Amino acid sequence: METLMVILVGILVSIGTYLILSKQLLRIVLGLSIVSHAVNLLIMTSGRLKIGTAPLLGEKAAGFADAIPQALILTAIVINFAVTAVVLVLCYRSYQSFGTDDMEQLRGNEHE
């Protein structure tokens, strides 16, 4: 199962890299979002699936589940959502101001 997850992470990273290297601004934002999802999946895969109970002091159990990868992923999802929302607003304002989302045209005049 872990091999399948690592292959999926590789596919997501390659798709995200392809989108980041494109010329349209919206594709760049989507590529960054896909790469961040791939990183979340990689953290989940590296944390492994551990069977056990919650780490409570009063209970006697054979094994405890590790909550660190889940907490990291949840924090990363929230931060990714906020950053994506801000960048999408900046993309929209850029499109309103300049009338294009092509990165070559947004660079401006080469004689400035």
Backbone atoms as SQL, in Angstrom:
CREATE TABLE atoms (id INTEGER PRIMARY KEY, chain TEXT, resi INTEGER, resn TEXT, atom TEXT, x REAL, y REAL, z REAL);
INSERT INTO atoms VALUES
  (1, 'A', 1, 'MET', 'N', 0.818, -1.196, 0.000),
  (2, 'A', 1, 'MET', 'CA', 0.000, 0.000, 0.000),
  (3, 'A', 1, 'MET', 'C', 0.860, 1.258, 0.000),
  (4, 'A', 2, 'GLU', 'N', 1.972, 1.200, 0.741),
  (5, 'A', 2, 'GLU', 'CA', 2.840, 2.374, 0.786),
  (6, 'A', 2, 'GLU', 'C', 3.494, 2.638, -0.566),
  (7, 'A', 3, 'THR', 'N', 3.788, 1.593, -1.304),
  (8, 'A', 3, 'THR', 'CA', 4.371, 1.765, -2.631),
  (9, 'A', 3, 'THR', 'C', 3.397, 2.464, -3.559),
  (10, 'A', 4, 'LEU', 'N', 2.137, 2.098, -3.478),
  (11, 'A', 4, 'LEU', 'CA', 1.111, 2.748, -4.287),
  (12, 'A', 4, 'LEU', 'C', 0.982, 4.230, -3.935),
  (13, 'A', 5, 'MET', 'N', 1.059, 4.540, -2.650),
  (14, 'A', 5, 'MET', 'CA', 0.964, 5.939, -2.209),
  (15, 'A', 5, 'MET', 'C', 2.162, 6.756, -2.696),
  (16, 'A', 6, 'VAL', 'N', 3.343, 6.165, -2.650),
  (17, 'A', 6, 'VAL', 'CA', 4.541, 6.873, -3.117),
  (18, 'A', 6, 'VAL', 'C', 4.459, 7.117, -4.623),
  (19, 'A', 7, 'ILE', 'N', 3.954, 6.152, -5.371),
  (20, 'A', 7, 'ILE', 'CA', 3.765, 6.347, -6.815),
  (21, 'A', 7, 'ILE', 'C', 2.756, 7.459, -7.072),
  (22, 'A', 8, 'LEU', 'N', 1.677, 7.494, -6.298),
  (23, 'A', 8, 'LEU', 'CA', 0.679, 8.556, -6.431),
  (24, 'A', 8, 'LEU', 'C', 1.273, 9.917, -6.098),
  (25, 'A', 9, 'VAL', 'N', 2.124, 9.981, -5.072),
  (26, 'A', 9, 'VAL', 'CA', 2.804, 11.241, -4.734),
  (27, 'A', 9, 'VAL', 'C', 3.675, 11.688, -5.898),
  (28, 'A', 10, 'GLY', 'N', 4.405, 10.765, -6.517),
  (29, 'A', 10, 'GLY', 'CA', 5.245, 11.105, -7.664),
  (30, 'A', 10, 'GLY', 'C', 4.438, 11.621, -8.836),
  (31, 'A', 11, 'ILE', 'N', 3.289, 11.004, -9.088),
  (32, 'A', 11, 'ILE', 'CA', 2.421, 11.465, -10.178),
  (33, 'A', 11, 'ILE', 'C', 1.883, 12.857, -9.883),
  (34, 'A', 12, 'LEU', 'N', 1.447, 13.094, -8.637),
  (35, 'A', 12, 'LEU', 'CA', 0.929, 14.412, -8.278),
  (36, 'A', 12, 'LEU', 'C', 2.003, 15.493, -8.349),
  (37, 'A', 13, 'VAL', 'N', 3.209, 15.168, -7.921),
  (38, 'A', 13, 'VAL', 'CA', 4.305, 16.144, -8.005),
  (39, 'A', 13, 'VAL', 'C', 4.643, 16.454, -9.460),
  (40, 'A', 14, 'SER', 'N', 4.640, 15.443, -10.318),
  (41, 'A', 14, 'SER', 'CA', 4.948, 15.708, -11.728),
  (42, 'A', 14, 'SER', 'C', 3.843, 16.537, -12.388),
  (43, 'A', 15, 'ILE', 'N', 2.584, 16.263, -12.064),
  (44, 'A', 15, 'ILE', 'CA', 1.491, 17.081, -12.608),
  (45, 'A', 15, 'ILE', 'C', 1.592, 18.507, -12.101),
  (46, 'A', 16, 'GLY', 'N', 1.865, 18.666, -10.809),
  (47, 'A', 16, 'GLY', 'CA', 2.000, 19.999, -10.233),
  (48, 'A', 16, 'GLY', 'C', 3.161, 20.775, -10.826),
  (49, 'A', 17, 'THR', 'N', 4.278, 20.097, -11.049),
  (50, 'A', 17, 'THR', 'CA', 5.432, 20.759, -11.660),
  (51, 'A', 17, 'THR', 'C', 5.122, 21.190, -13.085),
  (52, 'A', 18, 'TYR', 'N', 4.436, 20.345, -13.831),
  (53, 'A', 18, 'TYR', 'CA', 4.041, 20.699, -15.196),
  (54, 'A', 18, 'TYR', 'C', 3.151, 21.937, -15.192),
  (55, 'A', 19, 'LEU', 'N', 2.206, 21.998, -14.261),
  (56, 'A', 19, 'LEU', 'CA', 1.308, 23.160, -14.210),
  (57, 'A', 19, 'LEU', 'C', 2.036, 24.412, -13.738),
  (58, 'A', 20, 'ILE', 'N', 2.983, 24.282, -12.834),
  (59, 'A', 20, 'ILE', 'CA', 3.742, 25.447, -12.364),
  (60, 'A', 20, 'ILE', 'C', 4.583, 26.041, -13.485),
  (61, 'A', 21, 'LEU', 'N', 5.071, 25.206, -14.384),
  (62, 'A', 21, 'LEU', 'CA', 5.924, 25.690, -15.472),
  (63, 'A', 21, 'LEU', 'C', 5.134, 26.234, -16.668),
  (64, 'A', 22, 'SER', 'N', 3.810, 26.274, -16.578),
  (65, 'A', 22, 'SER', 'CA', 3.014, 26.804, -17.682),
  (66, 'A', 22, 'SER', 'C', 2.989, 28.335, -17.621),
  (67, 'A', 23, 'LYS', 'N', 2.371, 28.959, -18.615),
  (68, 'A', 23, 'LYS', 'CA', 2.377, 30.411, -18.721),
  (69, 'A', 23, 'LYS', 'C', 1.150, 31.082, -18.125),
  (70, 'A', 24, 'GLN', 'N', 0.071, 30.339, -17.904),
  (71, 'A', 24, 'GLN', 'CA', -1.138, 30.939, -17.356),
  (72, 'A', 24, 'GLN', 'C', -1.064, 30.971, -15.836),
  (73, 'A', 25, 'LEU', 'N', -1.510, 32.086, -15.281),
  (74, 'A', 25, 'LEU', 'CA', -1.419, 32.314, -13.846),
  (75, 'A', 25, 'LEU', 'C', -2.295, 31.355, -13.055),
  (76, 'A', 26, 'LEU', 'N', -3.486, 31.048, -13.556),
  (77, 'A', 26, 'LEU', 'CA', -4.383, 30.143, -12.846),
  (78, 'A', 26, 'LEU', 'C', -3.817, 28.724, -12.795),
  (79, 'A', 27, 'ARG', 'N', -3.167, 28.290, -13.856),
  (80, 'A', 27, 'ARG', 'CA', -2.544, 26.965, -13.851),
  (81, 'A', 27, 'ARG', 'C', -1.406, 26.894, -12.847),
  (82, 'A', 28, 'ILE', 'N', -0.688, 27.981, -12.668),
  (83, 'A', 28, 'ILE', 'CA', 0.398, 28.018, -11.688),
  (84, 'A', 28, 'ILE', 'C', -0.162, 27.847, -10.282),
  (85, 'A', 29, 'VAL', 'N', -1.262, 28.519, -9.989),
  (86, 'A', 29, 'VAL', 'CA', -1.890, 28.406, -8.674),
  (87, 'A', 29, 'VAL', 'C', -2.405, 26.986, -8.451),
  (88, 'A', 30, 'LEU', 'N', -3.033, 26.396, -9.453),
  (89, 'A', 30, 'LEU', 'CA', -3.508, 25.018, -9.328),
  (90, 'A', 30, 'LEU', 'C', -2.349, 24.034, -9.157),
  (91, 'A', 31, 'GLY', 'N', -1.241, 24.291, -9.844),
  (92, 'A', 31, 'GLY', 'CA', -0.062, 23.442, -9.694),
  (93, 'A', 31, 'GLY', 'C', 0.506, 23.498, -8.287),
  (94, 'A', 32, 'LEU', 'N', 0.542, 24.692, -7.695),
  (95, 'A', 32, 'LEU', 'CA', 1.014, 24.818, -6.316),
  (96, 'A', 32, 'LEU', 'C', 0.100, 24.077, -5.349),
  (97, 'A', 33, 'SER', 'N', -1.184, 24.142, -5.595),
  (98, 'A', 33, 'SER', 'CA', -2.136, 23.441, -4.745),
  (99, 'A', 33, 'SER', 'C', -1.971, 21.923, -4.864),
  (100, 'A', 34, 'ILE', 'N', -1.762, 21.433, -6.059),
  (101, 'A', 34, 'ILE', 'CA', -1.572, 19.990, -6.257),
  (102, 'A', 34, 'ILE', 'C', -0.277, 19.519, -5.600),
  (103, 'A', 35, 'VAL', 'N', 0.778, 20.310, -5.686),
  (104, 'A', 35, 'VAL', 'CA', 2.037, 19.933, -5.043),
  (105, 'A', 35, 'VAL', 'C', 1.864, 19.908, -3.518),
  (106, 'A', 36, 'SER', 'N', 1.113, 20.842, -2.973),
  (107, 'A', 36, 'SER', 'CA', 0.912, 20.832, -1.522),
  (108, 'A', 36, 'SER', 'C', 0.081, 19.617, -1.097),
  (109, 'A', 37, 'HIS', 'N', -0.881, 19.202, -1.920),
  (110, 'A', 37, 'HIS', 'CA', -1.627, 17.981, -1.613),
  (111, 'A', 37, 'HIS', 'C', -0.717, 16.752, -1.688),
  (112, 'A', 38, 'ALA', 'N', 0.221, 16.767, -2.623),
  (113, 'A', 38, 'ALA', 'CA', 1.171, 15.656, -2.717),
  (114, 'A', 38, 'ALA', 'C', 2.057, 15.595, -1.474),
  (115, 'A', 39, 'VAL', 'N', 2.456, 16.747, -0.972),
  (116, 'A', 39, 'VAL', 'CA', 3.268, 16.771, 0.243),
  (117, 'A', 39, 'VAL', 'C', 2.461, 16.255, 1.435),
  (118, 'A', 40, 'ASN', 'N', 1.187, 16.628, 1.513),
  (119, 'A', 40, 'ASN', 'CA', 0.336, 16.107, 2.588),
  (120, 'A', 40, 'ASN', 'C', 0.220, 14.590, 2.512),
  (121, 'A', 41, 'LEU', 'N', 0.065, 14.075, 1.319),
  (122, 'A', 41, 'LEU', 'CA', -0.019, 12.631, 1.137),
  (123, 'A', 41, 'LEU', 'C', 1.302, 11.951, 1.505),
  (124, 'A', 42, 'LEU', 'N', 2.412, 12.614, 1.204),
  (125, 'A', 42, 'LEU', 'CA', 3.719, 12.069, 1.563),
  (126, 'A', 42, 'LEU', 'C', 3.915, 12.039, 3.074),
  (127, 'A', 43, 'ILE', 'N', 3.469, 13.087, 3.761),
  (128, 'A', 43, 'ILE', 'CA', 3.560, 13.100, 5.226),
  (129, 'A', 43, 'ILE', 'C', 2.709, 11.983, 5.813),
  (130, 'A', 44, 'MET', 'N', 1.513, 11.796, 5.266),
  (131, 'A', 44, 'MET', 'CA', 0.649, 10.734, 5.760),
  (132, 'A', 44, 'MET', 'C', 1.278, 9.358, 5.508),
  (133, 'A', 45, 'THR', 'N', 1.902, 9.185, 4.361),
  (134, 'A', 45, 'THR', 'CA', 2.532, 7.909, 4.038),
  (135, 'A', 45, 'THR', 'C', 3.751, 7.657, 4.912),
  (136, 'A', 46, 'SER', 'N', 4.538, 8.692, 5.163),
  (137, 'A', 46, 'SER', 'CA', 5.732, 8.503, 5.988),
  (138, 'A', 46, 'SER', 'C', 5.379, 8.280, 7.453),
  (139, 'A', 47, 'GLY', 'N', 4.203, 8.765, 7.884),
  (140, 'A', 47, 'GLY', 'CA', 3.766, 8.537, 9.250),
  (141, 'A', 47, 'GLY', 'C', 3.248, 7.138, 9.487),
  (142, 'A', 48, 'ARG', 'N', 2.957, 6.390, 8.436),
  (143, 'A', 48, 'ARG', 'CA', 2.441, 5.025, 8.450),
  (144, 'A', 48, 'ARG', 'C', 1.111, 4.938, 9.180),
  (145, 'A', 49, 'LEU', 'N', 0.393, 3.904, 8.866),
  (146, 'A', 49, 'LEU', 'CA', -0.876, 3.636, 9.519),
  (147, 'A', 49, 'LEU', 'C', -0.605, 2.843, 10.787),
  (148, 'A', 50, 'LYS', 'N', -0.917, 3.443, 11.904),
  (149, 'A', 50, 'LYS', 'CA', -0.690, 2.782, 13.186),
  (150, 'A', 50, 'LYS', 'C', -2.029, 2.485, 13.828),
  (151, 'A', 51, 'ILE', 'N', -2.215, 1.269, 14.177),
  (152, 'A', 51, 'ILE', 'CA', -3.450, 0.838, 14.814),
  (153, 'A', 51, 'ILE', 'C', -3.267, 0.958, 16.320),
  (154, 'A', 52, 'GLY', 'N', -4.183, 1.610, 16.958),
  (155, 'A', 52, 'GLY', 'CA', -4.118, 1.739, 18.405),
  (156, 'A', 52, 'GLY', 'C', -5.178, 2.702, 18.894),
  (157, 'A', 53, 'THR', 'N', -5.161, 2.933, 20.166),
  (158, 'A', 53, 'THR', 'CA', -6.142, 3.842, 20.758),
  (159, 'A', 53, 'THR', 'C', -5.547, 5.233, 20.870),
  (160, 'A', 54, 'ALA', 'N', -6.370, 6.152, 21.303),
  (161, 'A', 54, 'ALA', 'CA', -5.898, 7.517, 21.532),
  (162, 'A', 54, 'ALA', 'C', -4.950, 7.524, 22.731),
  (163, 'A', 55, 'PRO', 'N', -3.931, 8.360, 22.703),
  (164, 'A', 55, 'PRO', 'CA', -2.964, 8.368, 23.811),
  (165, 'A', 55, 'PRO', 'C', -3.517, 9.093, 25.044),
  (166, 'A', 56, 'LEU', 'N', -4.383, 8.429, 25.785),
  (167, 'A', 56, 'LEU', 'CA', -4.953, 8.971, 27.014),
  (168, 'A', 56, 'LEU', 'C', -4.263, 8.340, 28.214),
  (169, 'A', 57, 'LEU', 'N', -4.111, 9.105, 29.295),
  (170, 'A', 57, 'LEU', 'CA', -3.366, 8.617, 30.443),
  (171, 'A', 57, 'LEU', 'C', -4.114, 7.551, 31.233),
  (172, 'A', 58, 'GLY', 'N', -5.424, 7.629, 31.289),
  (173, 'A', 58, 'GLY', 'CA', -6.171, 6.723, 32.132),
  (174, 'A', 58, 'GLY', 'C', -6.376, 5.340, 31.552),
  (175, 'A', 59, 'GLU', 'N', -6.157, 5.155, 30.280),
  (176, 'A', 59, 'GLU', 'CA', -6.439, 3.871, 29.643),
  (177, 'A', 59, 'GLU', 'C', -5.168, 3.042, 29.508),
  (178, 'A', 60, 'LYS', 'N', -5.314, 1.766, 29.697),
  (179, 'A', 60, 'LYS', 'CA', -4.205, 0.835, 29.493),
  (180, 'A', 60, 'LYS', 'C', -4.410, 0.149, 28.144),
  (181, 'A', 61, 'ALA', 'N', -3.496, 0.396, 27.221),
  (182, 'A', 61, 'ALA', 'CA', -3.621, -0.181, 25.889),
  (183, 'A', 61, 'ALA', 'C', -2.267, -0.685, 25.425),
  (184, 'A', 62, 'ALA', 'N', -2.298, -1.582, 24.484),
  (185, 'A', 62, 'ALA', 'CA', -1.049, -2.153, 23.972),
  (186, 'A', 62, 'ALA', 'C', -0.296, -1.164, 23.100),
  (187, 'A', 63, 'GLY', 'N', -0.996, -0.387, 22.288),
  (188, 'A', 63, 'GLY', 'CA', -0.336, 0.553, 21.394),
  (189, 'A', 63, 'GLY', 'C', -1.148, 1.819, 21.246),
  (190, 'A', 64, 'PHE', 'N', -0.454, 2.869, 20.963),
  (191, 'A', 64, 'PHE', 'CA', -1.097, 4.160, 20.789),
  (192, 'A', 64, 'PHE', 'C', -0.873, 4.649, 19.369),
  (193, 'A', 65, 'ALA', 'N', -1.843, 5.346, 18.843),
  (194, 'A', 65, 'ALA', 'CA', -1.722, 5.931, 17.508),
  (195, 'A', 65, 'ALA', 'C', -0.966, 7.259, 17.613),
  (196, 'A', 66, 'ASP', 'N', -0.129, 7.520, 16.628),
  (197, 'A', 66, 'ASP', 'CA', 0.648, 8.754, 16.598),
  (198, 'A', 66, 'ASP', 'C', -0.195, 9.857, 15.972),
  (199, 'A', 67, 'ALA', 'N', -0.387, 10.954, 16.684),
  (200, 'A', 67, 'ALA', 'CA', -1.237, 12.033, 16.202),
  (201, 'A', 67, 'ALA', 'C', -0.456, 13.147, 15.499),
  (202, 'A', 68, 'ILE', 'N', 0.857, 13.089, 15.490),
  (203, 'A', 68, 'ILE', 'CA', 1.665, 14.163, 14.895),
  (204, 'A', 68, 'ILE', 'C', 1.441, 14.287, 13.389),
  (205, 'A', 69, 'PRO', 'N', 1.488, 13.215, 12.580),
  (206, 'A', 69, 'PRO', 'CA', 1.247, 13.399, 11.138),
  (207, 'A', 69, 'PRO', 'C', -0.142, 13.961, 10.844),
  (208, 'A', 70, 'GLN', 'N', -1.145, 13.539, 11.599),
  (209, 'A', 70, 'GLN', 'CA', -2.492, 14.052, 11.372),
  (210, 'A', 70, 'GLN', 'C', -2.569, 15.539, 11.698),
  (211, 'A', 71, 'ALA', 'N', -1.929, 15.953, 12.774),
  (212, 'A', 71, 'ALA', 'CA', -1.938, 17.365, 13.151),
  (213, 'A', 71, 'ALA', 'C', -1.187, 18.214, 12.126),
  (214, 'A', 72, 'LEU', 'N', -0.071, 17.705, 11.625),
  (215, 'A', 72, 'LEU', 'CA', 0.688, 18.433, 10.604),
  (216, 'A', 72, 'LEU', 'C', -0.116, 18.593, 9.318),
  (217, 'A', 73, 'ILE', 'N', -0.789, 17.529, 8.917),
  (218, 'A', 73, 'ILE', 'CA', -1.570, 17.576, 7.680),
  (219, 'A', 73, 'ILE', 'C', -2.751, 18.519, 7.823),
  (220, 'A', 74, 'LEU', 'N', -3.438, 18.468, 8.959),
  (221, 'A', 74, 'LEU', 'CA', -4.570, 19.364, 9.174),
  (222, 'A', 74, 'LEU', 'C', -4.136, 20.824, 9.152),
  (223, 'A', 75, 'THR', 'N', -3.009, 21.127, 9.783),
  (224, 'A', 75, 'THR', 'CA', -2.487, 22.485, 9.756),
  (225, 'A', 75, 'THR', 'C', -2.096, 22.897, 8.345),
  (226, 'A', 76, 'ALA', 'N', -1.476, 22.002, 7.597),
  (227, 'A', 76, 'ALA', 'CA', -1.061, 22.307, 6.227),
  (228, 'A', 76, 'ALA', 'C', -2.259, 22.533, 5.317),
  (229, 'A', 77, 'ILE', 'N', -3.339, 21.789, 5.518),
  (230, 'A', 77, 'ILE', 'CA', -4.542, 21.978, 4.704),
  (231, 'A', 77, 'ILE', 'C', -5.138, 23.354, 4.939),
  (232, 'A', 78, 'VAL', 'N', -5.212, 23.768, 6.193),
  (233, 'A', 78, 'VAL', 'CA', -5.782, 25.081, 6.514),
  (234, 'A', 78, 'VAL', 'C', -4.912, 26.200, 5.943),
  (235, 'A', 79, 'ILE', 'N', -3.602, 26.085, 6.097),
  (236, 'A', 79, 'ILE', 'CA', -2.702, 27.105, 5.562),
  (237, 'A', 79, 'ILE', 'C', -2.764, 27.138, 4.039),
  (238, 'A', 80, 'ASN', 'N', -2.818, 25.969, 3.404),
  (239, 'A', 80, 'ASN', 'CA', -2.913, 25.896, 1.946),
  (240, 'A', 80, 'ASN', 'C', -4.196, 26.548, 1.447),
  (241, 'A', 81, 'PHE', 'N', -5.295, 26.321, 2.132),
  (242, 'A', 81, 'PHE', 'CA', -6.564, 26.936, 1.735),
  (243, 'A', 81, 'PHE', 'C', -6.483, 28.454, 1.820),
  (244, 'A', 82, 'ALA', 'N', -5.911, 28.973, 2.889),
  (245, 'A', 82, 'ALA', 'CA', -5.810, 30.425, 3.056),
  (246, 'A', 82, 'ALA', 'C', -4.877, 31.041, 2.008),
  (247, 'A', 83, 'VAL', 'N', -3.746, 30.415, 1.774),
  (248, 'A', 83, 'VAL', 'CA', -2.795, 30.948, 0.790),
  (249, 'A', 83, 'VAL', 'C', -3.386, 30.882, -0.614),
  (250, 'A', 84, 'THR', 'N', -4.073, 29.803, -0.942),
  (251, 'A', 84, 'THR', 'CA', -4.701, 29.683, -2.255),
  (252, 'A', 84, 'THR', 'C', -5.777, 30.739, -2.452),
  (253, 'A', 85, 'ALA', 'N', -6.555, 31.013, -1.417),
  (254, 'A', 85, 'ALA', 'CA', -7.586, 32.048, -1.521),
  (255, 'A', 85, 'ALA', 'C', -6.965, 33.421, -1.763),
  (256, 'A', 86, 'VAL', 'N', -5.899, 33.741, -1.056),
  (257, 'A', 86, 'VAL', 'CA', -5.242, 35.035, -1.237),
  (258, 'A', 86, 'VAL', 'C', -4.626, 35.142, -2.628),
  (259, 'A', 87, 'VAL', 'N', -3.980, 34.087, -3.089),
  (260, 'A', 87, 'VAL', 'CA', -3.341, 34.123, -4.407),
  (261, 'A', 87, 'VAL', 'C', -4.394, 34.194, -5.516),
  (262, 'A', 88, 'LEU', 'N', -5.526, 33.523, -5.346),
  (263, 'A', 88, 'LEU', 'CA', -6.589, 33.619, -6.349),
  (264, 'A', 88, 'LEU', 'C', -7.158, 35.033, -6.425),
  (265, 'A', 89, 'VAL', 'N', -7.275, 35.702, -5.297),
  (266, 'A', 89, 'VAL', 'CA', -7.733, 37.098, -5.307),
  (267, 'A', 89, 'VAL', 'C', -6.707, 37.976, -6.010),
  (268, 'A', 90, 'LEU', 'N', -5.421, 37.736, -5.754),
  (269, 'A', 90, 'LEU', 'CA', -4.381, 38.510, -6.448),
  (270, 'A', 90, 'LEU', 'C', -4.393, 38.242, -7.951),
  (271, 'A', 91, 'CYS', 'N', -4.650, 37.009, -8.341),
  (272, 'A', 91, 'CYS', 'CA', -4.746, 36.681, -9.768),
  (273, 'A', 91, 'CYS', 'C', -5.924, 37.389, -10.411),
  (274, 'A', 92, 'TYR', 'N', -7.040, 37.423, -9.708),
  (275, 'A', 92, 'TYR', 'CA', -8.227, 38.085, -10.230),
  (276, 'A', 92, 'TYR', 'C', -7.982, 39.590, -10.390),
  (277, 'A', 93, 'ARG', 'N', -7.355, 40.200, -9.392),
  (278, 'A', 93, 'ARG', 'CA', -7.051, 41.631, -9.488),
  (279, 'A', 93, 'ARG', 'C', -6.049, 41.906, -10.614),
  (280, 'A', 94, 'SER', 'N', -5.107, 41.034, -10.792),
  (281, 'A', 94, 'SER', 'CA', -4.142, 41.184, -11.872),
  (282, 'A', 94, 'SER', 'C', -4.828, 41.083, -13.229),
  (283, 'A', 95, 'TYR', 'N', -5.765, 40.152, -13.350),
  (284, 'A', 95, 'TYR', 'CA', -6.504, 40.014, -14.600),
  (285, 'A', 95, 'TYR', 'C', -7.384, 41.234, -14.855),
  (286, 'A', 96, 'GLN', 'N', -7.989, 41.785, -13.801),
  (287, 'A', 96, 'GLN', 'CA', -8.799, 42.990, -13.969),
  (288, 'A', 96, 'GLN', 'C', -7.947, 44.185, -14.383),
  (289, 'A', 97, 'SER', 'N', -6.773, 44.301, -13.798),
  (290, 'A', 97, 'SER', 'CA', -5.922, 45.468, -14.083),
  (291, 'A', 97, 'SER', 'C', -5.269, 45.391, -15.461),
  (292, 'A', 98, 'PHE', 'N', -4.770, 44.224, -15.834),
  (293, 'A', 98, 'PHE', 'CA', -3.995, 44.106, -17.061),
  (294, 'A', 98, 'PHE', 'C', -4.727, 43.412, -18.195),
  (295, 'A', 99, 'GLY', 'N', -5.832, 42.743, -17.916),
  (296, 'A', 99, 'GLY', 'CA', -6.622, 42.112, -18.957),
  (297, 'A', 99, 'GLY', 'C', -6.059, 40.820, -19.502),
  (298, 'A', 100, 'THR', 'N', -5.083, 40.244, -18.824),
  (299, 'A', 100, 'THR', 'CA', -4.499, 38.979, -19.271),
  (300, 'A', 100, 'THR', 'C', -3.996, 38.196, -18.070),
  (301, 'A', 101, 'ASP', 'N', -3.856, 36.887, -18.260),
  (302, 'A', 101, 'ASP', 'CA', -3.240, 36.067, -17.223),
  (303, 'A', 101, 'ASP', 'C', -1.991, 35.364, -17.747),
  (304, 'A', 102, 'ASP', 'N', -1.509, 35.789, -18.903),
  (305, 'A', 102, 'ASP', 'CA', -0.297, 35.222, -19.492),
  (306, 'A', 102, 'ASP', 'C', 0.920, 35.850, -18.816),
  (307, 'A', 103, 'MET', 'N', 1.797, 35.017, -18.308),
  (308, 'A', 103, 'MET', 'CA', 2.960, 35.509, -17.565),
  (309, 'A', 103, 'MET', 'C', 3.938, 36.275, -18.449),
  (310, 'A', 104, 'GLU', 'N', 4.022, 35.922, -19.724),
  (311, 'A', 104, 'GLU', 'CA', 4.922, 36.642, -20.626),
  (312, 'A', 104, 'GLU', 'C', 4.454, 38.089, -20.819),
  (313, 'A', 105, 'GLN', 'N', 3.142, 38.281, -20.909),
  (314, 'A', 105, 'GLN', 'CA', 2.615, 39.635, -21.081),
  (315, 'A', 105, 'GLN', 'C', 2.613, 40.416, -19.770),
  (316, 'A', 106, 'LEU', 'N', 2.558, 39.740, -18.648),
  (317, 'A', 106, 'LEU', 'CA', 2.568, 40.435, -17.361),
  (318, 'A', 106, 'LEU', 'C', 3.954, 40.911, -16.949),
  (319, 'A', 107, 'ARG', 'N', 4.990, 40.441, -17.623),
  (320, 'A', 107, 'ARG', 'CA', 6.333, 40.887, -17.279),
  (321, 'A', 107, 'ARG', 'C', 6.549, 42.353, -17.592),
  (322, 'A', 108, 'GLY', 'N', 5.785, 42.890, -18.502),
  (323, 'A', 108, 'GLY', 'CA', 5.891, 44.303, -18.830),
  (324, 'A', 108, 'GLY', 'C', 6.815, 44.537, -20.004),
  (325, 'A', 109, 'ASN', 'N', 7.073, 45.807, -20.247),
  (326, 'A', 109, 'ASN', 'CA', 7.945, 46.219, -21.339),
  (327, 'A', 109, 'ASN', 'C', 9.403, 45.958, -20.972),
  (328, 'A', 110, 'GLU', 'N', 10.172, 45.436, -21.904),
  (329, 'A', 110, 'GLU', 'CA', 11.572, 45.130, -21.597),
  (330, 'A', 110, 'GLU', 'C', 12.427, 46.389, -21.508),
  (331, 'A', 111, 'HIS', 'N', 11.906, 47.547, -21.924),
  (332, 'A', 111, 'HIS', 'CA', 12.678, 48.792, -21.876),
  (333, 'A', 111, 'HIS', 'C', 12.351, 49.632, -20.649),
  (334, 'A', 112, 'GLU', 'N', 11.566, 49.118, -19.732),
  (335, 'A', 112, 'GLU', 'CA', 11.216, 49.891, -18.536),
  (336, 'A', 112, 'GLU', 'C', 12.348, 49.902, -17.542);
